[in-house]
Structures are given as structure tokens and as C-alpha cells.
Amino acid sequence: MTSELGRQVQPPDPSSIELDLMRRFELRSNGRVLQLPLNARRVLAFLAVHGTPLMRTYIAETLWSDTNGRRAAANLRSAVWRIRQQQGELLEPIGGQLALSSRVVVDMQEHAALAHRLLDRSTRQWPVDLVPSAVAALSLELLPDWTEDWLLLERDRWNQLRLHALEALAERLLEMGSFVEAFEAALAAVWSEPLRESAHRVLIRVHAAEGNWSEAVTQYRRYRQLLDRALGASPTAQMENLIRELMPR
């Protein structure tokens, strides 16, 4: 079986459990959606995002920071009990630590692995027909409707990773001469973070590579106006130099 970017993987284990954190929280086992109370979902999401065994005290005191240590520990025990009642194979206790079972497939971890492969310059050419699925995966937000304080940093970390990956994908596709796919990747980065100059620079380069000078200049002017309205700032010298270099003589 071939996944994004041609990486060979084993067929999915039919007994695996799937946890989605992109767009919304959803837990599935054998295709059936499992329902859990909020505190149980919070514990699973916390473990999934960190991707490593964590001390119980750290989990409890982070997720229930507005209570005392004893109450936080009790809340964690209750959440763990609810999880095990619903699906006994979701958690792995490791001494005083907790971790997700290796059977749990987390979409965020798969998307992050994809992003790191895209950023690896040693990767050779990427199958163009797999670009749409890669762009779609890297356009997703991490639990956008959750307001957890601990998610702020994790969300920012994911956003930076995926934006760099989208730009890297667009750059490589541009080198390959796959202009339509490069445009889609660069545009996804611009849509995800409209004030990100590096994304606009890649998009402008795609337009210029196709000989669409008017579209390149229009994109530059659009970004300049957006930046001025939002921050009262101007594009960097790097952007200005790019426009001068790309303009036909």
C-alpha cells in the first residue's frame, strides 16, 4: 500500500483504534464512533498531542489547573475509569505514567510525520497525484473549537510545522515544473495564514514561473494592502527584492 509521497506502509490493522483531532474530536473502533464524556476526551487528546508517556500528576495538574492537587488527581482517575469502561485498550499505564496504546492511530501524528517528510530535502520527487491529499491534510486545524489553555502552544507548533511544509511542498513542485500543484500548495499556506509573507512570496514565484506577471504583481499588491490594513506595516526588503528580480526586463 502507498501513502502520501509514495511512502510504503502496511495495510491498516482492522483492530486498530482511530483518534481524530483535526477539525473535531472523534474516536472510532472498528468503524464505530465511541462516545466519551468531556473529561475523558480531554485526557485522550492531551496524551495524543504530546505523543509520549506522561506523569499522572502532570496530566492532572495541567488539565485541572483551577483545582487543588487532590481534586485534580480524582478527576483524572474518574476520566481514566470512564475511558476503560468504554474501551479497555486505549491506555497503557507505565508506572506513574500514562500513554496512549500503540493501537491508537492519531491523525495529528500521521499529518506531522507527513510534514516532516515534506521538509526533508533528501526526499526525491513526490508523486504529483498525491499532492491534493497532502495539501488537504496540512490545511487542517488542531481541535479548533476547543478553548483549552494547554492547546494554545500545541496549536501554534502544529500551525508552524504545517505552514513550513506547505511552502516546502510548493517550492519543490515549482522546481519540478508542476505549476498547478505548486499553486495549490502555496495558496493553502496563504489561506491558512494570510499575513505570512513567506507564503505570499512562494505564490508570487509560482505566478512568475508561469509567465503570469500581472498576477504576480496583483498578489504582491494584495499582500501589501493587507499588511498595511492589519498592522500598518510594509513588506520586507526580501519581498521587494523578489518583485524587482522577477519583473521582466
C-alpha positions, 0 to 999 in steps of 0.5 A, spaced: 500 500 500 502 507 498 501 513 502 502 520 501 509 521 497 509 514 495 511 512 502 510 504 503 506 502 509 502 496 511 495 495 510 491 498 516 490 493 522 482 492 522 483 492 530 486 498 530 483 504 534 482 511 530 483 518 534 481 524 530 483 531 532 483 535 526 477 539 525 473 535 531 474 530 536 472 523 534 474 516 536 472 510 532 473 502 533 472 498 528 468 503 524 464 505 530 464 512 533 465 511 541 462 516 545 466 519 551 464 524 556 468 531 556 473 529 561 475 523 558 476 526 551 480 531 554 485 526 557 485 522 550 487 528 546 492 531 551 496 524 551 495 524 543 498 531 542 504 530 546 505 523 543 509 520 549 508 517 556 506 522 561 506 523 569 499 522 572 500 528 576 502 532 570 496 530 566 492 532 572 495 538 574 495 541 567 488 539 565 485 541 572 489 547 573 483 551 577 483 545 582 487 543 588 492 537 587 487 532 590 481 534 586 485 534 580 488 527 581 480 524 582 478 527 576 483 524 572 482 517 575 474 518 574 476 520 566 481 514 566 475 509 569 470 512 564 475 511 558 476 503 560 469 502 561 468 504 554 474 501 551 479 497 555 485 498 550 486 505 549 491 506 555 497 503 557 499 505 564 507 505 565 508 506 572 506 513 574 505 514 567 500 514 562 500 513 554 496 512 549 496 504 546 500 503 540 493 501 537 491 508 537 492 511 530 492 519 531 491 523 525 495 529 528 501 524 528 500 521 521 499 529 518 506 531 522 510 525 520 507 527 513 510 534 514 516 532 516 517 528 510 515 534 506 521 538 509 526 533 508 530 535 502 533 528 501 526 526 499 526 525 491 520 527 487 513 526 490 508 523 486 504 529 483 497 525 484 498 525 491 499 532 492 491 534 493 491 529 499 497 532 502 495 539 501 488 537 504 491 534 510 496 540 512 490 545 511 487 542 517 486 545 524 488 542 531 481 541 535 479 548 533 473 549 537 476 547 543 478 553 548 483 549 552 489 553 555 494 547 554 492 547 546 494 554 545 502 552 544 500 545 541 496 549 536 501 554 534 507 548 533 502 544 529 500 551 525 508 552 524 510 545 522 504 545 517 505 552 514 513 550 513 511 544 509 506 547 505 511 552 502 516 546 502 511 542 498 510 548 493 517 550 492 519 543 490 513 542 485 515 549 482 522 546 481 519 540 478 515 544 473 508 542 476 505 549 476 498 547 478 500 543 484 505 548 486 499 553 486 495 549 490 500 548 495 502 555 496 495 558 496 493 553 502 499 556 506 496 563 504 489 561 506 491 558 512 495 564 514 494 570 510 499 575 513 505 570 512 509 573 507 513 567 506 507 564 503 505 570 499 512 570 496 512 562 494 505 564 490 508 570 487 514 565 484 509 560 482 505 566 478 512 568 475 514 561 473 508 561 469 509 567 465 503 570 469 506 577 471 500 581 472 498 576 477 504 576 480 504 583 481 496 583 483 498 578 489 504 582 491 499 588 491 494 584 495 499 582 500 501 589 501 494 592 502 493 587 507 499 588 511 498 595 511 490 594 513 492 589 519 498 592 522 500 598 518 506 595 516 510 594 509 513 588 506 520 586 507 526 588 503 526 580 501 519 581 498 521 587 494 527 584 492 523 578 489 518 583 485 524 587 482 528 580 480 522 577 477 519 583 473 521 582 466 526 586 463 
